[in-house]
Amino acid sequence: IAHISDLHFGAESTVLAEALRKHLSARPPDLVVISGDLTQRARTRQFQAARAYLDTLPVPQVVVPGNHDIPLYDVVRRFLFPLRRYRRHITRNVAPVFEDKDVFVAGINTARSLTWKSGRISLGQVDDLRKQLTATRAPVKIVVTHHPFIPPPTGSHDARIDLVGRAVKALHVLEEQRVDLILAGHLHHGYSGDTRTYYPTTRRSILSVQAGTAISRRVRPSDRNGFNLITLDGNDAHVEVQSWTNNEFVARDPRSYYRSDDGWHPTSGDKITD
């Protein structure tokens, strides 16, 4: 699985976009997951550019919107038709599902008109997700959102971190349905960790994997552009960050995990909380 996020067309680097396209084309993944913020300001030309770019990437794809895919300054459109342009140019389905014999992937739209950048999962979405997860027999279950469930390892208790609203309610269902991974973006910072480190009332480990911004010029000073490559093989998972270094995407920070009845555990001394 190639997990990319926060493309921000309108503030993209054409050099990075082409490098990412070539990287994915050279070794096409079985699935491309894009966890939101395809545009910078949800303008038509930005969605058109994003659509044209997605058409150059391998398929199948699971794509969810982010808060930047809702108009910010166009108040009428923001509240009456928040995702009309997204639906017209990217996909009509803001809750996409992919399933084969190996994996089930469910996308959830966490972007909301009433907030500038925060996100939330509704009770209806939680109920729909429970039904979908109950119906699947895939051995690995993955949920995709734009907003994260866990904060970065540093600043874990920073109230300014935009964690997804109703995370606890959703996690109860994810735990009950034995979800394995949550993929998200939003913070432009790549990291992975065990959801139990931030939600101690949950008992089963769910691996939360965050992607940084793949091709946007809006990069945090302490981070780099990049995306994740996730390899799943039975009860083994391998997460590798592809980081933009010396004008190419270079593998770094590999993390391996194995799955038992209570969830994921680090392999060979890797720390699941970093």
Beta strands, then each sheet from edge to edge (+ up, - down):
strand 1: 2-4
strand 2: 32-35
strand 3: 61-64
strand 4: 97-99
strand 5: 103-107
strand 6: 140-144
strand 7: 181-184
strand 8: 191-194
strand 9: 207-210
strand 10: 226-233
strand 11: 236-245
strand 12: 248-260
strand 13: 263-266
sheet 1: 3+ 2+ 1+ 10- 11+ 12- 13+
sheet 2: 4+ 5- 6- 7- 9- 8+
end
